[in-house]
Amino acid sequence: MSNVVNLEGEIMNLLRVHGSLSVAFLTRFLNERGIFCTRQKVERTLRKLVEQKKVEAFYTNGNKRKHYRLR
């Protein structure tokens, strides 16, 4: 069995279940699922998903944190 984790798929599943999330929450939920990754790796993957137009980034309530949701 392969130990390679599809990080994009896991992020898409989390966004499908929880709605919109910030990078911090995505990293936390991934680590709780046993997928140990850093914030930078999650941000890099999210940038790629935004370029592919699978996910959109937006700001909420004036705080300067990006949130991500499925398109």
Residue frames relative to the residue before (quaternion, step in Angstrom):
aa qw qx qy qz dx dy dz
M 1.0000 0.0000 0.0000 0.0000 0.00 0.00 0.00
S 0.4381 -0.7211 0.4803 0.2396 3.56 -0.98 0.84
N 0.3344 -0.7483 0.5409 0.1888 3.57 -1.01 0.80
V 0.4464 0.6913 -0.4561 0.3388 3.58 1.26 0.10
V 0.2199 -0.7850 0.5707 0.0985 3.55 -0.79 1.07
N 0.3368 -0.7130 0.5779 0.2106 3.55 -0.95 0.88
L 0.2400 -0.8157 0.5136 0.1149 3.56 0.04 1.33
E 0.6225 0.5422 -0.3447 0.4468 3.59 0.98 -0.77
G 0.6702 0.5051 -0.2930 0.4580 3.57 0.92 -0.91
E 0.6556 0.5104 -0.3088 0.4630 3.57 0.99 -0.84
I 0.6436 0.5090 -0.3198 0.4738 3.59 1.01 -0.80
M 0.6423 0.5169 -0.3222 0.4653 3.59 0.97 -0.85
N 0.6460 0.5162 -0.3222 0.4609 3.61 0.98 -0.79
L 0.6548 0.5054 -0.3169 0.4641 3.59 0.95 -0.84
L 0.6674 0.4865 -0.3077 0.4725 3.59 0.94 -0.83
R 0.6142 0.5427 -0.3452 0.4572 3.59 1.08 -0.65
V 0.7072 0.4646 -0.2558 0.4676 3.59 0.96 -0.90
H 0.8095 0.3265 -0.1345 0.4691 3.58 0.77 -1.07
G 0.4988 -0.6203 0.4630 0.3900 3.61 1.13 -0.30
S 0.7799 -0.2711 0.2147 0.5218 3.57 -0.81 -0.94
L 0.0221 -0.7971 0.6025 -0.0331 3.55 -1.05 0.87
S 0.4280 -0.6564 0.5492 0.2905 3.54 -1.26 0.44
V 0.6943 -0.4621 0.3463 0.4295 3.55 -1.31 0.21
A 0.6344 0.5464 -0.3379 0.4299 3.59 0.97 -0.81
F 0.6919 0.4620 -0.2840 0.4765 3.58 0.88 -0.89
L 0.6175 0.5364 -0.3503 0.4564 3.59 1.00 -0.74
T 0.6593 0.5030 -0.3058 0.4678 3.58 0.91 -0.91
R 0.6526 0.5217 -0.3110 0.4530 3.57 0.95 -0.89
F 0.6876 0.4769 -0.2898 0.4645 3.59 0.83 -0.96
L 0.6315 0.5229 -0.3362 0.4634 3.60 1.02 -0.72
N 0.6631 0.4960 -0.3039 0.4711 3.58 0.95 -0.87
E 0.6368 0.5184 -0.3298 0.4658 3.60 1.06 -0.69
R 0.6607 0.4907 -0.3007 0.4820 3.59 1.16 -0.58
G 0.5829 -0.6021 0.3674 0.4035 3.58 1.26 -0.08
I 0.5536 0.5541 -0.4085 0.4687 3.58 1.27 0.25
F 0.1398 -0.8317 0.5338 0.0605 3.56 -0.07 1.27
C 0.1884 0.7663 -0.5837 0.1913 3.54 -0.52 1.26
T 0.4685 -0.6699 0.5030 0.2806 3.53 -1.25 0.41
R 0.6732 -0.4891 0.3782 0.4056 3.51 -1.32 0.31
Q 0.6457 0.5397 -0.3173 0.4371 3.56 1.00 -0.84
K 0.6491 0.5104 -0.3159 0.4674 3.57 1.00 -0.78
V 0.6373 0.5116 -0.3200 0.4792 3.59 1.04 -0.77
E 0.6504 0.5133 -0.3167 0.4618 3.61 0.95 -0.86
R 0.6443 0.5217 -0.3192 0.4592 3.59 0.96 -0.85
T 0.6620 0.4968 -0.2961 0.4768 3.57 0.96 -0.88
L 0.6531 0.5117 -0.3164 0.4599 3.60 0.97 -0.80
R 0.6204 0.5348 -0.3464 0.4572 3.60 1.02 -0.74
K 0.6445 0.5150 -0.3119 0.4712 3.55 1.03 -0.83
L 0.6659 0.4996 -0.3009 0.4652 3.60 0.97 -0.83
V 0.6232 0.5191 -0.3398 0.4761 3.59 1.10 -0.64
E 0.6411 0.5167 -0.3217 0.4675 3.60 1.00 -0.78
Q 0.6881 0.4577 -0.2704 0.4938 3.59 1.09 -0.71
K 0.3910 -0.7561 0.4312 0.2992 3.58 1.39 -0.05
K 0.3917 0.6889 -0.5038 0.3439 3.57 1.02 0.83
V 0.7669 0.1895 -0.0702 0.6091 3.55 1.20 -0.70
E 0.1798 -0.7709 0.5946 0.1408 3.56 -1.15 0.57
A 0.3162 -0.7376 0.5733 0.1651 3.53 -1.16 0.72
F 0.0848 0.7857 -0.6084 0.0735 3.57 -1.07 0.77
Y 0.3847 -0.6860 0.5657 0.2477 3.54 -1.33 0.31
T 0.1624 -0.7928 0.5788 0.1004 3.61 -1.06 0.68
N 0.8981 0.0587 -0.0413 0.4339 3.54 -1.34 0.49
G 0.7063 -0.5100 0.2893 0.3968 3.59 0.85 0.75
N 0.5580 0.5398 -0.4552 0.4359 3.62 1.11 -0.07
K 0.4899 -0.7237 0.4198 0.2449 3.54 -1.03 0.74
R 0.4738 0.6564 -0.4566 0.3690 3.57 1.08 0.64
K 0.4025 -0.6966 0.5407 0.2456 3.53 -0.96 0.89
H 0.1386 -0.7363 0.6553 0.0958 3.49 -1.17 0.73
Y 0.2383 -0.7727 0.5776 0.1117 3.54 -1.16 0.61
R 0.0314 0.7754 -0.6302 0.0246 3.55 -1.13 0.71
L 0.5967 -0.5608 0.4299 0.3803 3.54 -1.27 0.39
R 0.4412 -0.6695 0.5244 0.2865 3.56 -1.18 0.56
